[in-house]
Amino acid sequence: MRIFANLFLILFLADGGFSLVDELVSLLTPLMPFTALRNLLAVVVILLSVPIYLSLGIDRRLPKRIFLPPVVFVLWSIVSTWFFPSLAELRMYGLLLAAAQVAIGMLPLTRFRKGNERCLTMPPALFAAPSFSLRNTLFFCGANLIVIPLVLLIFAFTVADANMAEYTAGFMHLTPGGLSMTERVYTRGNRTIRLAAMIHIGDKEYYDAVGNPVTAGRSIVLAEGVSDDKHLLHNRIDYGKMAGFLGLTSQDKLLFRGRLIGEDEFASPRSHASASPTLKPPGTPDILRADVDVSAFRQPTITFLNAVGKQLRQSPSFVTGLLALNAWSEKNLTPDMNEVIMDDILHRRNLGLLSHLDKALERYDTVIIPWGALHMKEIEAAVLKSGFVLQKEQERVSIDFRRLLL
């Protein structure tokens, strides 16, 4: 145990030291010489902090005043920017965090002595006493009846946020206060693209903010929304029922302030120059439904969408509907069918949208794309590949958890 405890203390201090130097150098120069090493040390320290913390309840010889601060620091460093996103934007926060880690890493100097000299590691003399104490273990277990569930809950939320950020390229974030959607603005020459991540249900204020874009010059909204001209869906998905159950608003209530145009007018080379300005107020966009029709989907997708609509409509509650849908999916869907469904719902629809983008950029100064967050990763990749550069972004709270609890 002594070797393991001392290894943790040494690596914790080394991580803080390299981080501090790296942060100081990066403030003065564009270099970050120890980034790879500090990242490696950070991962090792995080992994070691878990057994060290559990050992505090088993081995009473480990002084809690020395080992608890590093463990708490590790937890804070993981979740602090999740609780307070503004900290991630402060360049000095990384420096302050590294300085705090070094200070905490020096705590053993106040407690450990080897002979007449202070030391950073646990001396052999501290391990002469018996290791186990029933009182220590019972006290530790009692305290952790609250601590461990809370930590696991925070960890689950941070993992969920990390997965959301991965699958949506950071357009969706889970925060302690709610679910946030990101809007990003890209420019190329005198052309602008605005990607606004959407969600099927959310707060009314969120939809009001997205639905009233203020733009200069000619602008168009390439709107989301699958059509069903051939009436292939016998049970359309009703997000209104789900939204009503949660006290929220569904996306189909989103009404953009602008003038709706069809494919024929969009294809006309004169539509943006003559008809549009005379029929809509200045500063408001044209609106084009740039999504596909259900007939573009393959049969497994159509079957799945009908099943979703049926289960959600016939179930007495949203939760019951989800359980019924999950049971239906386990019985009827294969991995190959799942792959087809996701390809249709995401990739095929993205291709439909992107097929409108080049023509929209020829005729409009600003193109606004308010689509589901899961679509944004592929759409953004196409936008960046075409030469657009990210200029700014803003987050909007789409679901405020505090309102759900009231």
C-alpha positions as CSV (number, residue, x, y, z in Angstrom):
1,M,0.0,0.0,0.0
2,R,2.9,2.4,0.8
3,I,4.3,2.1,-2.7
4,F,0.9,2.6,-4.3
5,A,0.1,5.6,-2.2
6,N,3.5,7.2,-2.8
7,L,3.1,6.6,-6.5
8,F,-0.2,8.4,-6.5
9,L,1.3,11.4,-4.7
10,I,4.3,11.6,-7.0
11,L,2.3,11.4,-10.2
12,F,-0.3,13.9,-8.9
13,L,2.4,16.4,-8.2
14,A,4.2,15.7,-11.5
15,D,1.0,16.2,-13.4
16,G,0.5,19.5,-11.7
17,G,4.1,20.6,-12.4
18,F,4.0,19.8,-16.1
19,S,0.6,21.3,-16.4
20,L,1.8,24.6,-14.8
21,V,4.8,24.9,-17.0
22,D,2.7,24.0,-20.1
23,E,0.1,26.7,-19.2
24,L,2.8,29.3,-18.5
25,V,4.6,28.6,-21.8
26,S,1.3,28.7,-23.8
27,L,0.4,32.1,-22.4
28,L,3.7,33.6,-23.6
29,T,4.3,31.6,-26.8
30,P,2.2,29.5,-29.2
31,L,4.0,26.4,-28.0
32,M,2.5,23.8,-25.7
33,P,5.6,21.6,-25.0
34,F,4.1,19.2,-22.4
35,T,0.5,18.8,-23.6
36,A,0.9,15.1,-24.6
37,L,2.7,14.2,-21.4
38,R,0.3,16.1,-19.1
39,N,-2.7,14.4,-20.8
40,L,-1.1,11.0,-20.2
41,L,-0.4,11.8,-16.6
42,A,-3.9,13.2,-16.1
43,V,-5.4,10.0,-17.3
44,V,-3.2,7.9,-15.0
45,V,-3.9,10.1,-12.0
46,I,-7.7,9.9,-12.6
47,L,-7.5,6.1,-12.8
48,L,-5.4,5.9,-9.6
49,S,-7.6,8.3,-7.6
50,V,-10.5,5.7,-7.6
51,P,-8.6,2.9,-5.7
52,I,-6.9,5.5,-3.5
53,Y,-10.2,6.9,-2.4
54,L,-11.6,3.4,-1.7
55,S,-8.4,2.5,0.2
56,L,-9.2,5.3,2.7
57,G,-12.0,3.2,4.0
58,I,-9.8,0.1,4.3
59,D,-6.4,1.3,5.4
60,R,-6.6,3.8,8.3
61,R,-2.9,4.6,8.0
62,L,-3.6,6.7,4.9
63,P,-4.1,10.3,6.3
64,K,-7.4,11.7,4.9
65,R,-6.2,15.3,5.2
66,I,-3.5,14.4,2.7
67,F,-5.3,12.1,0.2
68,L,-8.8,13.6,0.2
69,P,-7.8,17.0,-1.3
70,P,-6.2,15.4,-4.4
71,V,-9.2,13.1,-5.0
72,V,-11.6,16.0,-4.7
73,F,-9.4,18.0,-7.0
74,V,-9.5,15.3,-9.6
75,L,-13.3,15.2,-9.5
76,W,-13.5,19.0,-9.7
77,S,-11.1,19.1,-12.7
78,I,-13.4,16.7,-14.6
79,V,-16.7,18.3,-13.9
80,S,-16.0,22.0,-13.3
81,T,-16.3,23.1,-16.9
82,W,-19.5,21.1,-17.2
83,F,-21.1,22.8,-14.2
84,F,-19.7,26.2,-15.2
85,P,-19.1,26.3,-19.0
86,S,-17.8,29.8,-19.0
87,L,-14.7,28.5,-17.2
88,A,-13.6,26.7,-20.4
89,E,-13.4,30.0,-22.2
90,L,-11.0,31.6,-19.6
91,R,-7.4,31.1,-20.6
92,M,-6.3,31.7,-17.0
93,Y,-8.5,28.9,-15.6
94,G,-6.1,26.2,-16.8
95,L,-3.2,28.1,-15.2
96,L,-5.1,28.5,-11.9
97,L,-6.1,24.9,-11.9
98,A,-2.5,23.8,-12.5
99,A,-1.2,26.1,-9.7
100,A,-3.8,24.7,-7.3
101,Q,-2.8,21.1,-8.2
102,V,0.9,21.9,-7.4
103,A,-0.2,23.5,-4.1
104,I,-2.3,20.4,-3.1
105,G,0.6,18.2,-4.2
106,M,2.9,19.9,-1.7
107,L,0.5,19.1,1.3
108,P,2.6,16.0,2.3
109,L,5.4,18.4,3.3
110,T,3.2,19.5,6.2
111,R,2.7,16.0,7.5
112,F,5.4,13.6,6.4
113,R,8.9,13.5,7.9
114,K,11.8,11.2,7.2
115,G,14.2,11.7,10.2
116,N,14.4,15.5,10.7
117,E,13.5,16.4,7.1
118,R,10.2,17.0,5.5
119,C,9.3,14.7,2.6
120,L,6.7,14.4,-0.2
121,T,6.1,10.6,0.3
122,M,4.8,8.5,3.1
123,P,7.7,7.3,5.3
124,P,7.9,3.6,6.4
125,A,7.2,4.6,10.0
126,L,3.6,5.5,9.2
127,F,2.9,1.9,8.2
128,A,4.1,0.4,11.5
129,A,0.5,0.5,13.0
130,P,-2.2,-2.0,12.1
131,S,-4.0,-1.2,8.8
132,F,-7.6,-2.1,9.5
133,S,-10.0,-0.3,11.8
134,L,-13.6,-1.2,12.0
135,R,-14.5,2.2,13.2
136,N,-12.7,3.8,10.2
137,T,-14.4,1.5,7.7
138,L,-17.9,2.0,9.2
139,F,-17.5,5.8,9.2
140,F,-16.2,5.8,5.6
141,C,-19.1,3.6,4.4
142,G,-21.7,5.7,6.2
143,A,-20.3,8.9,4.6
144,N,-20.3,7.3,1.2
145,L,-24.0,6.4,1.3
146,I,-24.4,10.0,0.1
147,V,-21.1,10.7,-1.7
148,I,-20.9,7.7,-4.0
149,P,-24.5,8.0,-5.5
150,L,-24.0,11.7,-6.0
151,V,-20.6,11.1,-7.8
152,L,-22.1,8.3,-9.9
153,L,-25.0,10.6,-10.9
154,I,-22.6,13.4,-11.9
155,F,-20.4,10.9,-13.8
156,A,-23.4,9.6,-15.7
157,F,-24.4,13.1,-16.7
158,T,-20.9,14.0,-17.8
159,V,-20.6,10.8,-19.9
160,A,-24.0,11.5,-21.4
161,D,-22.8,15.0,-22.3
162,A,-19.6,13.6,-23.8
163,N,-21.6,11.2,-26.0
164,M,-24.0,13.9,-27.1
165,A,-21.0,16.1,-28.0
166,E,-19.4,13.3,-30.0
167,Y,-22.4,12.3,-32.0
168,T,-23.5,15.9,-32.7
169,A,-20.1,17.5,-33.2
170,G,-20.7,19.6,-30.1
171,F,-24.1,21.0,-31.3
172,M,-25.9,19.5,-28.3
173,H,-24.8,19.7,-24.7
174,L,-26.2,18.4,-21.4
175,T,-25.6,20.8,-18.5
176,P,-26.8,20.8,-14.9
177,G,-29.4,23.5,-15.9
178,G,-30.8,21.9,-19.0
179,L,-30.3,20.7,-22.5
180,S,-28.6,23.3,-24.8
181,M,-28.4,23.6,-28.5
182,T,-25.7,25.4,-30.4
183,E,-25.9,27.7,-33.4
184,R,-22.7,28.3,-35.4
185,V,-22.1,30.9,-38.1
186,Y,-19.7,30.3,-41.0
187,T,-18.5,32.7,-43.7
188,R,-16.9,32.4,-47.1
189,G,-16.4,35.7,-48.9
190,N,-19.7,37.5,-48.8
191,R,-21.7,34.4,-48.1
192,T,-22.9,33.2,-44.6
193,I,-24.2,29.8,-43.4
194,R,-25.9,29.5,-40.0
195,L,-26.3,26.0,-38.6
196,A,-28.9,25.9,-35.8
197,A,-29.2,22.6,-34.0
198,M,-32.8,21.6,-33.3
199,I,-34.7,19.2,-31.1
200,H,-38.2,17.8,-31.5
201,I,-39.5,19.0,-28.2
202,G,-38.3,22.0,-26.1
203,D,-39.2,25.3,-24.4
204,K,-41.4,27.7,-26.3
205,E,-38.9,30.5,-25.8
206,Y,-36.3,28.4,-27.5
207,Y,-38.4,28.0,-30.6
208,D,-39.4,31.6,-30.6
209,A,-35.7,32.6,-30.6
210,V,-34.8,30.3,-33.4
211,G,-37.9,31.1,-35.5
212,N,-37.2,34.9,-35.7
213,P,-33.7,35.2,-37.3
214,V,-32.5,38.7,-38.1
215,T,-30.4,38.8,-41.2
216,A,-29.1,41.5,-43.6
217,G,-29.5,41.1,-47.4
218,R,-31.0,38.1,-49.1
219,S,-31.6,35.1,-46.8
220,I,-33.3,31.7,-46.9
221,V,-34.2,29.1,-44.4
222,L,-33.6,25.5,-45.6
223,A,-36.2,24.0,-43.3
224,E,-36.4,20.4,-42.0
225,G,-39.6,18.3,-42.4
226,V,-40.1,15.0,-44.2
227,S,-43.2,15.1,-46.5
228,D,-45.5,12.2,-47.3
229,D,-47.0,12.9,-50.7
230,K,-47.8,9.2,-51.3
231,H,-49.4,8.7,-47.8
232,L,-47.0,5.9,-46.9
233,L,-47.2,6.7,-43.2
234,H,-50.4,5.5,-41.6
235,N,-49.4,6.5,-38.1
236,R,-47.5,9.8,-38.1
237,I,-45.3,10.5,-35.1
238,D,-47.0,12.9,-32.7
239,Y,-44.4,14.8,-30.8
240,G,-47.1,17.0,-29.4
241,K,-48.3,14.3,-27.0
242,M,-44.8,13.8,-25.7
243,A,-44.3,17.6,-25.3
244,G,-47.6,18.0,-23.5
245,F,-46.7,15.2,-21.0
246,L,-43.5,17.2,-20.2
247,G,-45.0,20.6,-20.3
248,L,-43.0,21.6,-23.4
249,T,-43.6,22.6,-27.0
250,S,-43.1,20.4,-30.0
251,Q,-41.0,21.5,-33.0
252,D,-43.9,21.4,-35.4
253,K,-45.1,24.6,-33.5
254,L,-42.0,26.4,-34.7
255,L,-43.1,29.1,-37.2
256,F,-40.4,31.0,-39.0
257,R,-41.1,34.6,-39.7
258,G,-40.7,34.7,-43.5
259,R,-42.2,33.8,-46.9
260,L,-42.7,30.2,-47.8
261,I,-41.5,29.3,-51.3
262,G,-41.7,26.1,-53.3
263,E,-39.2,24.1,-55.3
264,D,-40.3,25.7,-58.6
265,E,-39.7,29.3,-57.3
266,F,-36.4,28.3,-55.7
267,A,-35.2,26.9,-59.0
268,S,-36.2,30.1,-60.8
269,P,-33.2,32.3,-61.3
270,R,-35.4,35.4,-60.7
271,S,-37.0,34.2,-57.5
272,H,-34.5,35.8,-55.1
273,A,-34.1,39.1,-57.0
274,S,-37.7,40.2,-57.9
275,A,-40.5,38.2,-56.4
276,S,-39.2,37.8,-52.9
277,P,-38.4,41.4,-51.8
278,T,-41.9,42.7,-52.8
279,L,-43.8,40.0,-50.9
280,K,-42.0,39.9,-47.6
281,P,-40.8,42.5,-45.0
282,P,-37.2,43.6,-45.2
283,G,-34.8,41.4,-43.2
284,T,-37.0,38.3,-43.2
285,P,-36.0,35.2,-45.1
286,D,-37.5,33.0,-47.7
287,I,-38.4,29.6,-46.4
288,L,-37.9,26.4,-48.4
289,R,-38.6,22.8,-47.2
290,A,-35.4,21.2,-48.1
291,D,-36.1,17.7,-46.8
292,V,-36.9,14.5,-48.6
293,D,-40.3,12.7,-49.0
294,V,-41.0,9.4,-47.2
295,S,-41.0,7.7,-50.6
296,A,-37.2,8.2,-50.6
297,F,-36.9,5.8,-47.6
298,R,-36.5,2.1,-47.9
299,Q,-39.1,-0.3,-46.6
300,P,-37.5,-1.1,-43.2
301,T,-37.5,2.7,-42.4
302,I,-41.1,3.1,-43.4
303,T,-42.1,0.1,-41.3
304,F,-40.2,1.5,-38.3
305,L,-41.7,5.0,-38.6
306,N,-45.2,3.5,-38.8
307,A,-44.5,1.4,-35.7
308,V,-43.1,4.5,-33.8
309,G,-46.2,6.5,-34.6
310,K,-48.6,3.6,-33.7
311,Q,-47.0,2.8,-30.3
312,L,-46.8,6.4,-29.2
313,R,-50.4,7.1,-30.3
314,Q,-52.0,4.1,-28.7
315,S,-50.1,4.1,-25.4
316,P,-51.7,5.9,-22.5
317,S,-48.4,7.7,-21.6
318,F,-45.1,8.6,-23.2
319,V,-43.1,6.2,-21.0
320,T,-45.5,3.3,-21.8
321,G,-45.1,4.1,-25.5
322,L,-41.3,4.0,-25.3
323,L,-41.5,0.6,-23.5
324,A,-43.9,-0.8,-26.1
325,L,-41.7,0.5,-28.9
326,N,-38.6,-1.0,-27.4
327,A,-40.4,-4.4,-27.1
328,W,-41.5,-4.1,-30.8
329,S,-37.9,-3.2,-31.9
330,E,-36.3,-6.1,-30.1
331,K,-38.8,-8.5,-31.8
332,N,-38.8,-7.1,-35.3
333,L,-35.6,-5.2,-36.0
334,T,-32.3,-6.8,-37.1
335,P,-28.8,-5.1,-37.0
336,D,-29.0,-4.7,-40.8
337,M,-32.4,-3.1,-40.6
338,N,-31.1,-0.7,-37.9
339,E,-28.3,0.3,-40.2
340,V,-30.7,1.0,-43.1
341,I,-33.0,3.0,-40.8
342,M,-30.2,5.2,-39.5
343,D,-28.8,5.7,-43.0
344,D,-32.2,6.9,-44.3
345,I,-33.1,9.1,-41.4
346,L,-29.7,10.8,-41.2
347,H,-27.5,10.4,-44.2
348,R,-30.1,10.3,-47.0
349,R,-31.9,13.4,-45.6
350,N,-28.6,15.2,-45.2
351,L,-27.8,14.5,-48.9
352,G,-31.2,16.0,-49.8
353,L,-30.5,19.1,-47.8
354,L,-26.9,19.5,-49.2
355,S,-28.3,19.2,-52.8
356,H,-30.1,22.5,-52.2
357,L,-27.2,24.3,-50.5
358,D,-25.0,25.2,-53.6
359,K,-28.0,26.8,-55.4
360,A,-29.0,28.6,-52.2
361,L,-25.5,30.1,-51.9
362,E,-25.6,31.3,-55.5
363,R,-28.8,33.3,-54.9
364,Y,-28.8,34.3,-51.2
365,D,-26.3,36.1,-48.9
366,T,-27.3,34.0,-45.8
367,V,-28.4,30.4,-45.6
368,I,-30.0,29.3,-42.4
369,I,-30.2,25.6,-41.6
370,P,-32.2,24.7,-38.5
371,W,-32.0,20.9,-38.5
372,G,-31.9,18.2,-35.8
373,A,-28.7,18.1,-33.8
374,L,-27.8,14.6,-35.0
375,H,-27.7,15.8,-38.6
376,M,-25.2,18.6,-37.8
377,K,-22.0,16.6,-37.7
378,E,-22.3,15.6,-41.4
379,I,-23.7,18.9,-42.5
380,E,-20.9,20.9,-40.7
381,A,-18.3,18.6,-42.3
382,A,-19.7,19.5,-45.8
383,V,-19.8,23.2,-45.0
384,L,-16.2,23.3,-43.8
385,K,-15.1,21.2,-46.8
386,S,-16.6,23.7,-49.1
387,G,-14.3,26.5,-47.7
388,F,-16.5,28.1,-45.1
389,V,-14.8,29.2,-41.8
390,L,-16.4,29.2,-38.4
391,Q,-16.8,32.7,-37.1
392,K,-18.9,32.5,-33.9
393,E,-21.3,30.3,-32.0
394,Q,-24.0,30.7,-29.4
395,E,-25.8,28.3,-27.1
396,R,-29.5,28.3,-26.4
397,V,-31.2,26.3,-23.6
398,S,-33.8,24.1,-25.4
399,I,-35.1,22.4,-22.3
400,D,-34.7,24.0,-18.9
401,F,-34.7,21.3,-16.2
402,R,-35.7,23.7,-13.5
403,R,-39.0,24.3,-15.3
404,L,-39.7,20.6,-15.5
405,L,-39.4,20.3,-11.7
406,L,-41.8,23.1,-11.0
